Amino acid sequence: MSVYTDVIIAGFGGQGVLLIGNLLAQAGLEAGLNVTFIPVYGAEMRGGTANCTVVVSSEEIGSPIIKKPKSLIIMNRPSLEKFQPRLEKGGVQIVNADLVDEALIETTRIKSFPIRANTLAEAHGGARTANMVALGAYLAATDAVPLQAAQKALEHVVGSHYAKLIPSNAAALETGYNAVKGM
């Protein structure tokens, strides 16, 4: 069975968009897939917008550059305004409805999953795990990689210095996953 998905993950610098992009790429590697991960950071890191592109495929990846993504994880309004128009018809987007007015979320051309990532994250250490909630929701909506692969990849991405954060992040992934499966 052939697997291919690409995603642009975008939000404010400091929301952990690059972290979940890295986590998705690592989970893809651990699932035996080919991956690319392109972070966009710099002056935008704290307060401005930051984004990354991840491609996960069972085949060789021809290009890591995506003009019309198949999916999006949107953590704030400026990111929605920038990337939602680029999402291909029939594409999937996860939108943090705590920071984006749901009236702005397109629902006819694409499949949108507005989730209250910040609210759901409160049970797992506060808004700092909203990114994990959003990634879990994305995994449920796309089946890009198994939830368990992402939870296992936390060990490699978070590292031993922050090992105490792995359980709360794994639980936040599962919360987001279950939120979309329950829709």
Disulfide bonds with the S-S distance in Angstrom:
none
